[in-house]
Structures are given as structure tokens and as C-alpha cells.
Amino acid sequence: MEKEKVIEELIELDRFFEKKFREEGPSAWTSPYGKDATVVTYKNHPNITGIEDIKKFSNEYIHAVTFNDTYDMIVETLSADVSEDFTLGYTTGNLIWKNKINGKIINSLGKYVLVWKKYDGKWKVRLNFTK
């Protein structure tokens, strides 16, 4: 029973993260990350590790490029699990982004995996892989 409760907690955190981002904008994007988190990037870009570099990425990319008055993100959590010692877990799901780029509204579909780790009794994102 305990495992199911923790899995549900991770799913709720996933949904809370989406809600917070939608309500507060890009400044909330880094809120669930742990201090040693890694964001897996795309193509030939190096991964981003450490909360300070993730915040810098957020300021440069999320604020400047991604977020505008049209931007929206919908998260659909599909699965979650947790380790037997309740220190690591993951959530996976689908993403739908809506944005205005060069005057055109663009809808993009994606997938994500978030690896969650317990830091001082609180779940934080340790790894973000979004495609």
C-alpha cells in the first residue's frame, strides 16, 4: 500500500508542476529541480547540470524564446514508479505545447521522463528528458 501512495504522490507532483508553470509562467519552470539536476538537451547541445545552470537556461530560453502570450503546455502523466527504498522515482507522459512563432500558432507533441529523487524528505527532479 505504501508504494501505491508514493507513486500517487509523484503523479500529483507532476500535475502540480504543470499547474504551477501554467499559473506562474516560466519562473516556475525550475521550481521542482534538485541542486544537482540534469536536463537532457537535444541534438548537439550539451546537457545542463546544476540548478544554477538550469536557471540560466530557463532565463535565456524559456523566458526569451518559448514563453509568450500564446504559450501553453498540457501534461498528460502516463506512468510512474518508485524504488523499493522510496528514494528514487519516475514519471512519464505526453506533452502538448502551443506557441506562436513568427506569427504562426504551432502545436507540438512530445514525450517526457522525469526522474525524481528525495532531498531532505522532499521530492525534486533529478533528471529531465523531454523529446
BALOBA-1460 file (C-alpha; in Angstrom, 3 decimals):
// residues 131
<rec num="1" residu="m" x="0.000" y="0.000" z="0.000"/>
<rec num="2" residu="e" x="2.831" y="2.418" z="0.833"/>
<rec num="3" residu="k" x="4.301" y="2.072" z="-2.669"/>
<rec num="4" residu="e" x="0.984" y="2.996" z="-4.312"/>
<rec num="5" residu="k" x="0.734" y="6.102" z="-2.099"/>
<rec num="6" residu="v" x="4.214" y="7.257" z="-3.092"/>
<rec num="7" residu="i" x="3.504" y="6.625" z="-6.784"/>
<rec num="8" residu="e" x="0.343" y="8.716" z="-6.487"/>
<rec num="9" residu="e" x="2.386" y="11.437" z="-4.765"/>
<rec num="10" residu="l" x="4.777" y="11.541" z="-7.744"/>
<rec num="11" residu="i" x="1.871" y="11.748" z="-10.195"/>
<rec num="12" residu="e" x="0.400" y="14.618" z="-8.184"/>
<rec num="13" residu="l" x="3.783" y="16.405" z="-8.202"/>
<rec num="14" residu="d" x="3.883" y="16.023" z="-11.983"/>
<rec num="15" residu="r" x="0.461" y="17.642" z="-12.257"/>
<rec num="16" residu="f" x="1.335" y="20.330" z="-9.701"/>
<rec num="17" residu="f" x="4.448" y="21.243" z="-11.705"/>
<rec num="18" residu="e" x="2.319" y="21.729" z="-14.838"/>
<rec num="19" residu="k" x="-0.278" y="23.782" z="-12.938"/>
<rec num="20" residu="k" x="2.377" y="25.979" z="-11.334"/>
<rec num="21" residu="f" x="4.034" y="26.579" z="-14.706"/>
<rec num="22" residu="r" x="0.727" y="27.480" z="-16.332"/>
<rec num="23" residu="e" x="-0.234" y="29.854" z="-13.497"/>
<rec num="24" residu="e" x="3.119" y="31.473" z="-12.744"/>
<rec num="25" residu="g" x="4.877" y="31.289" z="-16.092"/>
<rec num="26" residu="p" x="8.464" y="30.389" z="-16.860"/>
<rec num="27" residu="s" x="9.848" y="31.442" z="-13.467"/>
<rec num="28" residu="a" x="8.150" y="28.325" z="-12.060"/>
<rec num="29" residu="w" x="9.911" y="26.038" z="-14.555"/>
<rec num="30" residu="t" x="12.910" y="25.444" z="-12.280"/>
<rec num="31" residu="s" x="10.932" y="25.065" z="-9.049"/>
<rec num="32" residu="p" x="10.890" y="21.246" z="-8.889"/>
<rec num="33" residu="y" x="14.585" y="20.753" z="-9.681"/>
<rec num="34" residu="g" x="17.163" y="19.495" z="-7.203"/>
<rec num="35" residu="k" x="20.516" y="21.228" z="-6.865"/>
<rec num="36" residu="d" x="22.328" y="18.565" z="-8.915"/>
<rec num="37" residu="a" x="19.601" y="18.022" z="-11.518"/>
<rec num="38" residu="t" x="20.327" y="17.407" z="-15.196"/>
<rec num="39" residu="v" x="18.242" y="18.475" z="-18.179"/>
<rec num="40" residu="v" x="18.949" y="16.305" z="-21.218"/>
<rec num="41" residu="t" x="19.049" y="18.580" z="-24.245"/>
<rec num="42" residu="y" x="18.638" y="17.877" z="-27.925"/>
<rec num="43" residu="k" x="20.849" y="17.458" z="-30.971"/>
<rec num="44" residu="n" x="24.445" y="18.529" z="-30.305"/>
<rec num="45" residu="h" x="23.734" y="20.730" z="-27.302"/>
<rec num="46" residu="p" x="25.423" y="19.687" z="-24.050"/>
<rec num="47" residu="n" x="23.230" y="18.554" z="-21.182"/>
<rec num="48" residu="i" x="22.586" y="21.140" z="-18.490"/>
<rec num="49" residu="t" x="23.576" y="20.112" z="-14.965"/>
<rec num="50" residu="g" x="23.118" y="22.004" z="-11.717"/>
<rec num="51" residu="i" x="20.282" y="24.240" z="-10.627"/>
<rec num="52" residu="e" x="22.164" y="27.481" z="-11.382"/>
<rec num="53" residu="d" x="22.835" y="26.461" z="-14.993"/>
<rec num="54" residu="i" x="19.244" y="25.233" z="-15.326"/>
<rec num="55" residu="k" x="18.011" y="28.632" z="-14.098"/>
<rec num="56" residu="k" x="20.312" y="30.352" z="-16.600"/>
<rec num="57" residu="f" x="18.918" y="28.152" z="-19.386"/>
<rec num="58" residu="s" x="15.409" y="28.946" z="-18.186"/>
<rec num="59" residu="n" x="16.097" y="32.689" z="-18.285"/>
<rec num="60" residu="e" x="17.747" y="32.580" z="-21.697"/>
<rec num="61" residu="y" x="15.487" y="30.100" z="-23.452"/>
<rec num="62" residu="i" x="12.189" y="29.652" z="-21.625"/>
<rec num="63" residu="h" x="11.720" y="33.358" z="-20.851"/>
<rec num="64" residu="a" x="13.129" y="34.821" z="-24.040"/>
<rec num="65" residu="v" x="12.136" y="32.308" z="-26.701"/>
<rec num="66" residu="t" x="9.401" y="29.986" z="-25.540"/>
<rec num="67" residu="f" x="7.090" y="31.947" z="-23.304"/>
<rec num="68" residu="n" x="4.718" y="34.459" z="-24.863"/>
<rec num="69" residu="d" x="1.027" y="35.314" z="-24.576"/>
<rec num="70" residu="t" x="0.087" y="32.315" z="-26.744"/>
<rec num="71" residu="y" x="2.279" y="29.737" z="-24.991"/>
<rec num="72" residu="d" x="0.539" y="26.842" z="-23.302"/>
<rec num="73" residu="m" x="1.683" y="23.433" z="-22.113"/>
<rec num="74" residu="i" x="-0.511" y="20.455" z="-21.294"/>
<rec num="75" residu="v" x="0.962" y="17.456" z="-19.479"/>
<rec num="76" residu="e" x="-0.632" y="14.022" z="-19.521"/>
<rec num="77" residu="t" x="1.055" y="11.761" z="-16.977"/>
<rec num="78" residu="l" x="1.035" y="8.166" z="-18.245"/>
<rec num="79" residu="s" x="3.028" y="6.200" z="-15.698"/>
<rec num="80" residu="a" x="5.062" y="6.424" z="-12.526"/>
<rec num="81" residu="d" x="7.013" y="4.132" z="-10.254"/>
<rec num="82" residu="v" x="9.243" y="4.336" z="-7.198"/>
<rec num="83" residu="s" x="12.236" y="2.373" z="-5.899"/>
<rec num="84" residu="e" x="11.778" y="-0.104" z="-3.069"/>
<rec num="85" residu="d" x="13.567" y="2.233" z="-0.639"/>
<rec num="86" residu="f" x="11.392" y="5.202" z="-1.739"/>
<rec num="87" residu="t" x="14.363" y="7.425" z="-2.625"/>
<rec num="88" residu="l" x="14.054" y="7.442" z="-6.438"/>
<rec num="89" residu="g" x="11.050" y="7.507" z="-8.704"/>
<rec num="90" residu="y" x="9.998" y="8.486" z="-12.173"/>
<rec num="91" residu="t" x="7.049" y="9.873" z="-14.088"/>
<rec num="92" residu="t" x="6.455" y="9.640" z="-17.827"/>
<rec num="93" residu="g" x="3.922" y="11.198" z="-20.093"/>
<rec num="94" residu="n" x="2.873" y="13.188" z="-23.109"/>
<rec num="95" residu="l" x="3.284" y="16.920" z="-23.643"/>
<rec num="96" residu="i" x="1.387" y="19.265" z="-25.893"/>
<rec num="97" residu="w" x="2.895" y="22.696" z="-26.498"/>
<rec num="98" residu="k" x="1.119" y="25.559" z="-28.169"/>
<rec num="99" residu="n" x="3.104" y="28.611" z="-29.166"/>
<rec num="100" residu="k" x="3.224" y="31.492" z="-31.616"/>
<rec num="101" residu="i" x="6.393" y="31.521" z="-33.671"/>
<rec num="102" residu="n" x="6.924" y="34.046" z="-36.463"/>
<rec num="103" residu="g" x="3.243" y="34.953" z="-36.292"/>
<rec num="104" residu="k" x="2.027" y="31.360" z="-36.680"/>
<rec num="105" residu="i" x="0.419" y="29.233" z="-33.973"/>
<rec num="106" residu="i" x="2.348" y="25.979" z="-33.670"/>
<rec num="107" residu="n" x="1.227" y="22.851" z="-31.808"/>
<rec num="108" residu="s" x="3.938" y="20.363" z="-30.885"/>
<rec num="109" residu="l" x="3.653" y="16.931" z="-29.326"/>
<rec num="110" residu="g" x="6.313" y="15.429" z="-27.114"/>
<rec num="111" residu="k" x="7.151" y="12.818" z="-24.512"/>
<rec num="112" residu="y" x="8.953" y="13.193" z="-21.218"/>
<rec num="113" residu="v" x="10.596" y="11.247" z="-18.423"/>
<rec num="114" residu="l" x="11.263" y="12.912" z="-15.084"/>
<rec num="115" residu="v" x="13.433" y="11.083" z="-12.567"/>
<rec num="116" residu="w" x="12.594" y="12.228" z="-9.044"/>
<rec num="117" residu="k" x="14.932" y="11.956" z="-6.042"/>
<rec num="118" residu="k" x="14.294" y="12.557" z="-2.345"/>
<rec num="119" residu="y" x="16.262" y="15.526" z="-0.995"/>
<rec num="120" residu="d" x="15.830" y="16.135" z="2.726"/>
<rec num="121" residu="g" x="12.463" y="14.380" z="2.651"/>
<rec num="122" residu="k" x="11.134" y="16.259" z="-0.405"/>
<rec num="123" residu="w" x="10.837" y="15.032" z="-3.985"/>
<rec num="124" residu="k" x="12.857" y="17.022" z="-6.529"/>
<rec num="125" residu="v" x="13.560" y="16.396" z="-10.204"/>
<rec num="126" residu="r" x="16.989" y="14.794" z="-10.666"/>
<rec num="127" residu="l" x="16.755" y="14.238" z="-14.446"/>
<rec num="128" residu="n" x="14.514" y="15.692" z="-17.145"/>
<rec num="129" residu="f" x="14.434" y="14.045" z="-20.557"/>
<rec num="130" residu="t" x="11.916" y="15.628" z="-22.909"/>
<rec num="131" residu="k" x="11.611" y="14.891" z="-26.596"/>
